[in-house]
Amino acid sequence: MANRALTEQAFLVLTALVDEPRHGYGIVGEVERLSDGRMRLRIGTLYGVLDRLTADGLVELDHEEVHQGRLRRYYRLTDPGAAALAAEADRLSVHVRAATSRLRARRDRLSEGGA
């Protein structure tokens, strides 16, 4: 991955895989929890994101198992994936700090009667 920003979906999928390998529905549930229900990935969307992350070397297949007659694929975060997630978290935090600072200054100006 060439230092490009992650989509919000990719960011949350990588975050969902930080602590353990997960299968598709496990990732969907964890993304929903991480986003406080704001993001509900459809399975087709999830696998598109996983395909891109896998192609970029950020995620890889951990193992497969048969559960109730269906094959479950478990994905895990790679070291480059962890590095990309950390870089994106740092990039986003810089933007959050800048926005927060400017909003605070605006609030202070308005409370002092300025425009």
MODELLER restraints for C-alpha pairs under 7 A, 6 or more apart:
rsr = mdl.restraints
at = mdl.atoms
rsr.add(forms.Gaussian(group=physical.xy_distance, feature=features.Distance(at['CA:1:A'], at['CA:56:A']), mean=5.39, stdev=0.5))
rsr.add(forms.Gaussian(group=physical.xy_distance, feature=features.Distance(at['CA:5:A'], at['CA:88:A']), mean=6.58, stdev=0.5))
rsr.add(forms.Gaussian(group=physical.xy_distance, feature=features.Distance(at['CA:6:A'], at['CA:88:A']), mean=6.86, stdev=0.5))
rsr.add(forms.Gaussian(group=physical.xy_distance, feature=features.Distance(at['CA:10:A'], at['CA:49:A']), mean=6.20, stdev=0.5))
rsr.add(forms.Gaussian(group=physical.xy_distance, feature=features.Distance(at['CA:11:A'], at['CA:85:A']), mean=6.65, stdev=0.5))
rsr.add(forms.Gaussian(group=physical.xy_distance, feature=features.Distance(at['CA:12:A'], at['CA:31:A']), mean=5.79, stdev=0.5))
rsr.add(forms.Gaussian(group=physical.xy_distance, feature=features.Distance(at['CA:13:A'], at['CA:27:A']), mean=6.65, stdev=0.5))
rsr.add(forms.Gaussian(group=physical.xy_distance, feature=features.Distance(at['CA:13:A'], at['CA:31:A']), mean=6.36, stdev=0.5))
rsr.add(forms.Gaussian(group=physical.xy_distance, feature=features.Distance(at['CA:14:A'], at['CA:77:A']), mean=6.59, stdev=0.5))
rsr.add(forms.Gaussian(group=physical.xy_distance, feature=features.Distance(at['CA:14:A'], at['CA:85:A']), mean=6.71, stdev=0.5))
rsr.add(forms.Gaussian(group=physical.xy_distance, feature=features.Distance(at['CA:16:A'], at['CA:27:A']), mean=6.13, stdev=0.5))
rsr.add(forms.Gaussian(group=physical.xy_distance, feature=features.Distance(at['CA:16:A'], at['CA:30:A']), mean=5.69, stdev=0.5))
rsr.add(forms.Gaussian(group=physical.xy_distance, feature=features.Distance(at['CA:16:A'], at['CA:31:A']), mean=6.07, stdev=0.5))
rsr.add(forms.Gaussian(group=physical.xy_distance, feature=features.Distance(at['CA:17:A'], at['CA:76:A']), mean=5.83, stdev=0.5))
rsr.add(forms.Gaussian(group=physical.xy_distance, feature=features.Distance(at['CA:17:A'], at['CA:77:A']), mean=5.58, stdev=0.5))
rsr.add(forms.Gaussian(group=physical.xy_distance, feature=features.Distance(at['CA:18:A'], at['CA:77:A']), mean=6.20, stdev=0.5))
rsr.add(forms.Gaussian(group=physical.xy_distance, feature=features.Distance(at['CA:20:A'], at['CA:76:A']), mean=6.77, stdev=0.5))
rsr.add(forms.Gaussian(group=physical.xy_distance, feature=features.Distance(at['CA:21:A'], at['CA:62:A']), mean=6.74, stdev=0.5))
rsr.add(forms.Gaussian(group=physical.xy_distance, feature=features.Distance(at['CA:21:A'], at['CA:74:A']), mean=5.75, stdev=0.5))
rsr.add(forms.Gaussian(group=physical.xy_distance, feature=features.Distance(at['CA:21:A'], at['CA:75:A']), mean=5.21, stdev=0.5))
rsr.add(forms.Gaussian(group=physical.xy_distance, feature=features.Distance(at['CA:21:A'], at['CA:76:A']), mean=4.43, stdev=0.5))
rsr.add(forms.Gaussian(group=physical.xy_distance, feature=features.Distance(at['CA:22:A'], at['CA:74:A']), mean=4.89, stdev=0.5))
rsr.add(forms.Gaussian(group=physical.xy_distance, feature=features.Distance(at['CA:22:A'], at['CA:75:A']), mean=5.54, stdev=0.5))
rsr.add(forms.Gaussian(group=physical.xy_distance, feature=features.Distance(at['CA:22:A'], at['CA:76:A']), mean=6.85, stdev=0.5))
rsr.add(forms.Gaussian(group=physical.xy_distance, feature=features.Distance(at['CA:23:A'], at['CA:72:A']), mean=6.13, stdev=0.5))
rsr.add(forms.Gaussian(group=physical.xy_distance, feature=features.Distance(at['CA:23:A'], at['CA:73:A']), mean=5.37, stdev=0.5))
rsr.add(forms.Gaussian(group=physical.xy_distance, feature=features.Distance(at['CA:23:A'], at['CA:74:A']), mean=4.16, stdev=0.5))
rsr.add(forms.Gaussian(group=physical.xy_distance, feature=features.Distance(at['CA:23:A'], at['CA:75:A']), mean=6.19, stdev=0.5))
rsr.add(forms.Gaussian(group=physical.xy_distance, feature=features.Distance(at['CA:28:A'], at['CA:40:A']), mean=6.95, stdev=0.5))
rsr.add(forms.Gaussian(group=physical.xy_distance, feature=features.Distance(at['CA:28:A'], at['CA:41:A']), mean=5.82, stdev=0.5))
rsr.add(forms.Gaussian(group=physical.xy_distance, feature=features.Distance(at['CA:31:A'], at['CA:39:A']), mean=6.85, stdev=0.5))
rsr.add(forms.Gaussian(group=physical.xy_distance, feature=features.Distance(at['CA:32:A'], at['CA:38:A']), mean=6.68, stdev=0.5))
rsr.add(forms.Gaussian(group=physical.xy_distance, feature=features.Distance(at['CA:32:A'], at['CA:39:A']), mean=5.49, stdev=0.5))
rsr.add(forms.Gaussian(group=physical.xy_distance, feature=features.Distance(at['CA:32:A'], at['CA:40:A']), mean=5.56, stdev=0.5))
rsr.add(forms.Gaussian(group=physical.xy_distance, feature=features.Distance(at['CA:53:A'], at['CA:59:A']), mean=5.51, stdev=0.5))
rsr.add(forms.Gaussian(group=physical.xy_distance, feature=features.Distance(at['CA:54:A'], at['CA:60:A']), mean=5.54, stdev=0.5))
rsr.add(forms.Gaussian(group=physical.xy_distance, feature=features.Distance(at['CA:57:A'], at['CA:80:A']), mean=6.85, stdev=0.5))
rsr.add(forms.Gaussian(group=physical.xy_distance, feature=features.Distance(at['CA:57:A'], at['CA:81:A']), mean=6.96, stdev=0.5))
rsr.add(forms.Gaussian(group=physical.xy_distance, feature=features.Distance(at['CA:58:A'], at['CA:77:A']), mean=6.24, stdev=0.5))
rsr.add(forms.Gaussian(group=physical.xy_distance, feature=features.Distance(at['CA:58:A'], at['CA:78:A']), mean=5.36, stdev=0.5))
rsr.add(forms.Gaussian(group=physical.xy_distance, feature=features.Distance(at['CA:58:A'], at['CA:80:A']), mean=5.51, stdev=0.5))
rsr.add(forms.Gaussian(group=physical.xy_distance, feature=features.Distance(at['CA:58:A'], at['CA:81:A']), mean=3.69, stdev=0.5))
rsr.add(forms.Gaussian(group=physical.xy_distance, feature=features.Distance(at['CA:59:A'], at['CA:75:A']), mean=6.55, stdev=0.5))
rsr.add(forms.Gaussian(group=physical.xy_distance, feature=features.Distance(at['CA:59:A'], at['CA:76:A']), mean=5.61, stdev=0.5))
rsr.add(forms.Gaussian(group=physical.xy_distance, feature=features.Distance(at['CA:59:A'], at['CA:77:A']), mean=4.67, stdev=0.5))
rsr.add(forms.Gaussian(group=physical.xy_distance, feature=features.Distance(at['CA:59:A'], at['CA:78:A']), mean=5.32, stdev=0.5))
rsr.add(forms.Gaussian(group=physical.xy_distance, feature=features.Distance(at['CA:59:A'], at['CA:81:A']), mean=6.19, stdev=0.5))
rsr.add(forms.Gaussian(group=physical.xy_distance, feature=features.Distance(at['CA:60:A'], at['CA:75:A']), mean=5.57, stdev=0.5))
rsr.add(forms.Gaussian(group=physical.xy_distance, feature=features.Distance(at['CA:60:A'], at['CA:76:A']), mean=5.56, stdev=0.5))
rsr.add(forms.Gaussian(group=physical.xy_distance, feature=features.Distance(at['CA:60:A'], at['CA:77:A']), mean=6.62, stdev=0.5))
rsr.add(forms.Gaussian(group=physical.xy_distance, feature=features.Distance(at['CA:60:A'], at['CA:78:A']), mean=6.64, stdev=0.5))
rsr.add(forms.Gaussian(group=physical.xy_distance, feature=features.Distance(at['CA:61:A'], at['CA:73:A']), mean=6.93, stdev=0.5))
rsr.add(forms.Gaussian(group=physical.xy_distance, feature=features.Distance(at['CA:61:A'], at['CA:74:A']), mean=5.98, stdev=0.5))
rsr.add(forms.Gaussian(group=physical.xy_distance, feature=features.Distance(at['CA:61:A'], at['CA:75:A']), mean=4.51, stdev=0.5))
rsr.add(forms.Gaussian(group=physical.xy_distance, feature=features.Distance(at['CA:61:A'], at['CA:76:A']), mean=6.29, stdev=0.5))
rsr.add(forms.Gaussian(group=physical.xy_distance, feature=features.Distance(at['CA:62:A'], at['CA:74:A']), mean=5.37, stdev=0.5))
rsr.add(forms.Gaussian(group=physical.xy_distance, feature=features.Distance(at['CA:62:A'], at['CA:75:A']), mean=5.02, stdev=0.5))
rsr.add(forms.Gaussian(group=physical.xy_distance, feature=features.Distance(at['CA:62:A'], at['CA:76:A']), mean=5.59, stdev=0.5))
rsr.add(forms.Gaussian(group=physical.xy_distance, feature=features.Distance(at['CA:63:A'], at['CA:73:A']), mean=6.09, stdev=0.5))
rsr.add(forms.Gaussian(group=physical.xy_distance, feature=features.Distance(at['CA:63:A'], at['CA:74:A']), mean=5.33, stdev=0.5))
rsr.add(forms.Gaussian(group=physical.xy_distance, feature=features.Distance(at['CA:64:A'], at['CA:71:A']), mean=6.70, stdev=0.5))
rsr.add(forms.Gaussian(group=physical.xy_distance, feature=features.Distance(at['CA:64:A'], at['CA:72:A']), mean=5.48, stdev=0.5))
rsr.add(forms.Gaussian(group=physical.xy_distance, feature=features.Distance(at['CA:64:A'], at['CA:73:A']), mean=4.49, stdev=0.5))
rsr.add(forms.Gaussian(group=physical.xy_distance, feature=features.Distance(at['CA:64:A'], at['CA:74:A']), mean=5.96, stdev=0.5))
rsr.add(forms.Gaussian(group=physical.xy_distance, feature=features.Distance(at['CA:65:A'], at['CA:71:A']), mean=5.69, stdev=0.5))
rsr.add(forms.Gaussian(group=physical.xy_distance, feature=features.Distance(at['CA:65:A'], at['CA:72:A']), mean=5.28, stdev=0.5))
rsr.add(forms.Gaussian(group=physical.xy_distance, feature=features.Distance(at['CA:65:A'], at['CA:73:A']), mean=6.74, stdev=0.5))
rsr.add(forms.Gaussian(group=physical.xy_distance, feature=features.Distance(at['CA:66:A'], at['CA:72:A']), mean=5.94, stdev=0.5))
rsr.add(forms.Gaussian(group=physical.xy_distance, feature=features.Distance(at['CA:109:A'], at['CA:115:A']), mean=6.81, stdev=0.5))
